[in-house]
Amino acid sequence: MITAGESVLVTGVGGGVGQSIIKALAGSGLVMVGADADGLATGLQAVPIAYRVPRADDGAFIATLVDLCAREQCKLIFPGLDPELPVLAAASSSFAEAGVTVVVSEPDVIRIGDDKLETAAFLAKCGFPAPETVPYRDEVDSSWLPVVLKPRWGGSRSAGVFVVKTAEQLRAARRLIDPANCVVQEYLVGDEYTCGTVNFDGQCHGPIVMRRELRGGDTYRAEVIRNETIESHVSVVARALRPFGACNFQLRLRAQEPVIFEINPRCSGTTAARALAGFNEPLMIANHLLQHRTPEYTIRPLTILRYWAEVVASPERLADLSAEGRSTGKVCQL
């Protein structure tokens, strides 16, 4: 079991992924240190120790985190934001020298997940079904429809994603996309599935499969299901990709065959929901890296619904974060 009092750092706690990691680790005995560039990040109110840190594109980002981990004796870092992944992956050896493990995959895995063309190319190269995906070009016309227009690099919560089924929708989407950062992807019909895995040394633990419904780009309703075809497919793809720690796969079925259209080599916004169903990715990762335990889980079929909750920001904590960049105090429940 986790040794009480051991500290871990969760970054990007203003977003759904970082907050989901905090929820999943609540009650584990780990001391959670939260960090975000925004002093008003909600997750900073939900951890006993909170830091305001530079953004990932700031040259001081890595040095700040190294110093923070030394001060708080953090042994692990769970990234909560996609822009942090390549920066942390490139600097993982610097953290290792300081006795800190960053739960982040190798740079090539991060690159495959961040680039939708690379994602499709990786799947096809390995012989896995993949949605037809090409760079955006002006000659896209009604004969291509239906398609999905989405950012090639980056993107989150369905930002910049357009499902285009008619010529009118295509004209409207063209006015909103960035042609230099856009792909045209085959439109896959049917239910969407989000699948969580934990991965070490080429071995995939899991997956957990959730059929989900989106609202505003976020999962707001999810049903944990057992589907041997999806579970087997995701496991095989994960072993080929070889991520480190958590990796999320999103897919739909085409003629009952799983077709992955997105890979996120990190924890997910549904991490806390998965923990409720018995698949606690952050805790399994922490137990493995800190206690050398083989990931263990028992998946329970549940339907999970989300709702907004209010968090009161402590004036004292906000003042400390503004003045000193560090705060401690009463923890709010997310």
C-alpha positions as CSV (number, residue, x, y, z in Angstrom):
1,M,0.0,0.0,0.0
2,I,0.9,3.6,-0.4
3,T,3.1,5.0,2.5
4,A,1.1,7.7,4.2
5,G,2.7,11.1,3.7
6,E,4.4,10.5,0.4
7,S,3.9,13.5,-1.9
8,V,3.0,13.7,-5.6
9,L,2.6,16.7,-7.9
10,V,-0.4,17.2,-10.1
11,T,-0.1,19.9,-12.7
12,G,-2.7,21.7,-14.8
13,V,-5.3,21.5,-12.0
14,G,-7.4,24.2,-13.6
15,G,-8.5,21.6,-16.2
16,G,-10.6,18.5,-16.1
17,V,-7.7,16.1,-16.3
18,G,-5.8,17.5,-13.4
19,Q,-8.9,17.7,-11.3
20,S,-9.9,14.2,-12.2
21,I,-6.5,12.9,-11.0
22,I,-7.0,14.8,-7.7
23,K,-10.4,13.1,-7.2
24,A,-9.0,9.7,-8.0
25,L,-6.2,10.0,-5.5
26,A,-8.4,11.4,-2.7
27,G,-8.2,9.3,0.4
28,S,-5.1,7.3,-0.9
29,G,-2.8,8.6,1.8
30,L,-0.7,10.5,-0.7
31,V,-0.1,14.2,-0.1
32,M,-1.3,16.0,-3.2
33,V,0.5,19.1,-4.4
34,G,-1.3,21.0,-7.1
35,A,0.2,23.4,-9.6
36,D,-1.3,25.7,-12.3
37,A,-0.3,28.9,-14.1
38,D,-3.6,30.4,-13.1
39,G,-4.0,31.5,-9.5
40,L,-7.7,31.0,-9.8
41,A,-7.5,27.4,-11.0
42,T,-10.2,25.5,-9.2
43,G,-8.0,22.5,-8.4
44,L,-5.7,24.7,-6.4
45,Q,-8.5,24.9,-3.8
46,A,-8.7,21.1,-3.6
47,V,-5.2,20.2,-2.5
48,P,-3.4,20.8,0.8
49,I,-0.4,22.5,-0.9
50,A,-0.9,24.7,-4.0
51,Y,1.5,26.4,-6.3
52,R,1.2,29.0,-9.0
53,V,3.8,28.1,-11.7
54,P,4.9,29.3,-15.1
55,R,3.2,28.0,-18.2
56,A,4.8,25.0,-20.1
57,D,6.1,27.4,-22.8
58,D,7.9,29.5,-20.3
59,G,11.7,28.7,-20.0
60,A,11.4,28.7,-16.2
61,F,8.7,25.9,-16.2
62,I,11.0,22.9,-15.7
63,A,13.4,24.5,-13.2
64,T,10.4,25.7,-11.2
65,L,8.9,22.2,-11.0
66,V,12.3,20.7,-10.1
67,D,12.6,23.1,-7.2
68,L,9.0,22.6,-6.2
69,C,9.4,18.8,-6.1
70,A,12.6,19.2,-4.0
71,R,10.8,21.5,-1.5
72,E,7.7,19.3,-1.1
73,Q,9.6,16.0,-1.5
74,C,7.4,14.9,-4.4
75,K,8.3,11.6,-5.9
76,L,5.9,11.6,-8.9
77,I,4.5,14.2,-11.3
78,F,1.1,13.6,-13.0
79,P,0.7,16.0,-15.9
80,G,-2.7,17.5,-16.4
81,L,-2.4,19.5,-19.6
82,D,-1.5,18.4,-23.1
83,P,0.9,21.3,-23.8
84,E,3.0,20.1,-20.8
85,L,3.5,16.6,-22.2
86,P,6.3,17.2,-24.8
87,V,8.1,19.6,-22.5
88,L,8.0,17.2,-19.5
89,A,8.9,14.2,-21.8
90,A,12.0,16.0,-23.0
91,A,13.1,16.9,-19.5
92,S,12.2,13.5,-17.8
93,S,15.9,12.7,-17.3
94,S,16.4,16.0,-15.3
95,F,13.6,15.0,-13.0
96,A,15.0,11.4,-12.7
97,E,18.3,12.8,-11.6
98,A,16.4,14.6,-8.8
99,G,14.7,11.4,-7.8
100,V,11.3,12.3,-9.4
101,T,9.4,10.2,-11.9
102,V,7.3,12.1,-14.4
103,V,4.4,9.9,-15.5
104,V,4.8,10.8,-19.2
105,S,5.5,8.7,-22.3
106,E,8.5,8.9,-24.6
107,P,8.6,11.9,-27.0
108,D,7.7,9.7,-30.0
109,V,4.6,8.4,-28.2
110,I,3.6,12.0,-27.3
111,R,4.1,13.1,-30.9
112,I,1.9,10.3,-32.3
113,G,-0.9,11.2,-29.9
114,D,-0.7,14.9,-30.5
115,D,-0.7,14.7,-34.4
116,K,-3.9,13.3,-35.8
117,L,-2.1,12.4,-39.1
118,E,0.6,10.6,-37.1
119,T,-2.1,8.7,-35.1
120,A,-3.7,7.4,-38.3
121,A,-0.4,6.6,-39.9
122,F,0.8,4.7,-36.8
123,L,-2.4,2.6,-36.7
124,A,-2.2,1.8,-40.4
125,K,1.5,1.0,-40.3
126,C,0.8,-1.5,-37.5
127,G,-2.0,-3.1,-39.4
128,F,-4.8,-1.7,-37.2
129,P,-8.0,-0.2,-38.6
130,A,-7.8,3.6,-38.9
131,P,-10.1,6.3,-40.1
132,E,-9.1,7.7,-43.5
133,T,-7.3,11.0,-42.6
134,V,-5.6,13.5,-44.9
135,P,-4.4,17.1,-44.5
136,Y,-7.0,19.7,-45.3
137,R,-6.9,21.1,-48.8
138,D,-9.1,23.6,-50.7
139,E,-10.5,21.0,-53.1
140,V,-12.6,19.4,-50.3
141,D,-16.1,19.5,-51.7
142,S,-19.5,17.9,-51.2
143,S,-18.4,14.6,-52.7
144,W,-16.2,14.0,-49.7
145,L,-19.1,14.2,-47.2
146,P,-19.7,13.3,-44.5
147,V,-16.3,14.1,-42.9
148,V,-14.9,15.5,-39.7
149,L,-12.7,18.6,-39.7
150,K,-10.4,18.8,-36.7
151,P,-7.0,20.3,-35.6
152,R,-4.0,18.2,-36.7
153,W,-2.0,19.3,-33.7
154,G,-3.3,20.0,-30.2
155,G,-7.0,20.7,-29.6
156,S,-9.0,19.6,-26.6
157,R,-12.7,19.3,-25.5
158,S,-13.7,19.2,-29.2
159,A,-12.4,22.7,-29.8
160,G,-12.2,23.3,-33.5
161,V,-13.9,20.0,-34.4
162,F,-16.7,20.1,-37.0
163,V,-18.8,17.3,-38.1
164,V,-19.7,18.2,-41.7
165,K,-22.6,16.4,-43.4
166,T,-23.9,19.1,-45.9
167,A,-22.4,21.6,-48.3
168,E,-23.8,24.4,-46.1
169,Q,-22.0,23.0,-43.0
170,L,-18.8,22.8,-45.1
171,R,-19.0,26.4,-46.1
172,A,-19.5,27.5,-42.5
173,A,-16.7,25.3,-41.2
174,R,-14.2,26.6,-43.7
175,R,-14.6,30.1,-42.2
176,L,-13.7,28.8,-38.8
177,I,-10.8,26.4,-39.3
178,D,-7.1,27.0,-39.5
179,P,-6.2,25.4,-42.8
180,A,-2.6,25.0,-41.8
181,N,-3.6,23.0,-38.7
182,C,-6.5,20.9,-39.9
183,V,-7.2,17.4,-41.1
184,V,-10.1,15.9,-42.9
185,Q,-11.1,12.6,-41.3
186,E,-13.6,9.9,-42.2
187,Y,-16.8,10.3,-40.3
188,L,-17.5,7.3,-38.1
189,V,-21.1,6.8,-37.1
190,G,-22.4,5.2,-34.0
191,D,-21.6,5.2,-30.3
192,E,-18.3,6.7,-29.0
193,Y,-16.2,4.7,-26.6
194,T,-13.4,6.0,-24.3
195,C,-11.0,3.4,-23.1
196,G,-8.5,3.7,-20.2
197,T,-5.3,1.7,-19.8
198,V,-2.2,1.5,-17.5
199,N,1.0,0.6,-19.3
200,F,4.5,-0.4,-18.1
201,D,7.3,-2.2,-20.0
202,G,5.1,-2.9,-23.0
203,Q,2.4,-4.5,-20.9
204,C,-1.2,-3.2,-20.9
205,H,-3.2,-3.4,-17.8
206,G,-6.9,-2.9,-18.5
207,P,-8.6,-1.6,-20.5
208,I,-11.7,-0.2,-19.0
209,V,-14.3,0.6,-21.7
210,M,-16.9,3.3,-21.3
211,R,-19.6,4.2,-23.8
212,R,-20.0,8.0,-23.5
213,E,-22.1,11.0,-24.4
214,L,-20.5,14.4,-24.9
215,R,-21.7,17.9,-24.1
216,G,-19.5,20.8,-24.9
217,G,-16.7,18.5,-25.6
218,D,-16.7,16.8,-22.2
219,T,-18.1,13.5,-21.2
220,Y,-21.2,14.1,-19.2
221,R,-22.7,10.6,-19.2
222,A,-20.7,7.4,-19.3
223,E,-21.6,3.7,-19.1
224,V,-19.0,1.2,-18.1
225,I,-19.4,-1.9,-20.3
226,R,-17.6,-5.2,-21.0
227,N,-16.9,-5.8,-24.7
228,E,-14.2,-8.4,-25.4
229,T,-13.7,-7.2,-29.0
230,I,-12.9,-3.6,-27.9
231,E,-10.9,-4.7,-24.9
232,S,-8.7,-7.0,-26.9
233,H,-8.2,-4.5,-29.7
234,V,-7.2,-1.6,-27.3
235,S,-4.8,-3.9,-25.4
236,V,-3.0,-5.0,-28.6
237,V,-2.7,-1.4,-29.8
238,A,-1.4,-0.3,-26.4
239,R,1.3,-3.0,-26.5
240,A,2.4,-1.8,-30.0
241,L,2.5,1.9,-28.9
242,R,4.2,1.2,-25.6
243,P,3.1,4.3,-23.6
244,F,4.2,4.9,-20.0
245,G,1.5,5.1,-17.4
246,A,-2.0,6.0,-18.4
247,C,-3.1,6.1,-22.0
248,N,-6.6,6.9,-23.3
249,F,-8.0,5.6,-26.6
250,Q,-11.2,6.9,-28.2
251,L,-13.0,4.9,-30.9
252,R,-16.1,4.0,-32.7
253,L,-17.2,0.8,-34.3
254,R,-17.2,0.3,-38.1
255,A,-19.1,-2.9,-39.1
256,Q,-18.6,-4.0,-35.5
257,E,-14.8,-3.5,-35.8
258,P,-13.1,-1.0,-33.4
259,V,-11.6,2.0,-35.1
260,I,-9.5,4.2,-32.9
261,F,-9.5,7.9,-34.0
262,E,-7.7,9.5,-31.1
263,I,-4.9,8.5,-28.7
264,N,-4.1,10.6,-25.6
265,P,-1.0,9.3,-23.8
266,R,-2.0,10.7,-20.4
267,C,-4.8,10.4,-17.8
268,S,-8.2,11.4,-19.0
269,G,-11.0,13.7,-17.9
270,T,-12.9,10.6,-17.1
271,T,-10.1,9.2,-14.8
272,A,-12.2,9.9,-11.6
273,A,-15.2,8.2,-13.2
274,R,-13.1,5.1,-14.0
275,A,-11.9,5.1,-10.4
276,L,-15.5,4.9,-9.2
277,A,-15.9,1.8,-11.4
278,G,-12.8,0.1,-9.8
279,F,-10.2,1.2,-12.4
280,N,-8.1,3.8,-10.6
281,E,-5.3,4.7,-13.0
282,P,-3.4,7.3,-10.9
283,L,-3.5,5.1,-7.8
284,M,-2.4,2.0,-9.8
285,I,0.5,4.0,-11.3
286,A,1.6,5.4,-7.9
287,N,1.4,1.9,-6.3
288,H,3.5,0.5,-9.1
289,L,6.2,3.2,-9.2
290,L,6.4,3.8,-5.5
291,Q,5.7,0.3,-4.1
292,H,6.6,-1.9,-7.2
293,R,3.1,-3.4,-7.1
294,T,1.5,-5.0,-10.2
295,P,-1.6,-2.9,-11.2
296,E,-4.7,-4.5,-9.7
297,Y,-8.3,-3.7,-10.5
298,T,-11.9,-5.1,-10.5
299,I,-14.1,-3.3,-13.1
300,R,-17.7,-2.8,-12.0
301,P,-20.3,-2.0,-14.7
302,L,-21.8,1.4,-13.7
303,T,-23.5,4.3,-15.3
304,I,-21.9,7.6,-14.2
305,L,-23.5,11.0,-14.5
306,R,-21.7,14.3,-14.1
307,Y,-22.9,17.6,-12.6
308,W,-21.4,21.0,-11.8
309,A,-20.2,21.7,-8.3
310,E,-19.3,25.0,-6.7
311,V,-16.0,25.6,-4.9
312,V,-15.4,28.6,-2.7
313,A,-12.0,30.1,-3.2
314,S,-10.4,31.0,0.1
315,P,-9.4,34.7,0.2
316,E,-6.3,33.8,2.2
317,R,-5.2,31.1,-0.3
318,L,-5.8,33.4,-3.3
319,A,-3.7,36.1,-1.6
320,D,-0.8,33.7,-0.9
321,L,-0.9,32.4,-4.5
322,S,-0.8,36.0,-5.8
323,A,1.9,37.2,-3.5
324,E,4.2,34.2,-3.0
325,G,3.0,31.6,-5.5
326,R,2.5,29.0,-2.8
327,S,-0.4,28.3,-0.4
328,T,-1.6,25.8,2.1
329,G,-4.8,25.5,4.1
330,K,-8.2,24.1,4.1
331,V,-9.1,21.8,1.2
332,C,-12.3,22.1,-0.7
333,Q,-14.2,19.1,-2.0
334,L,-14.4,18.9,-5.8
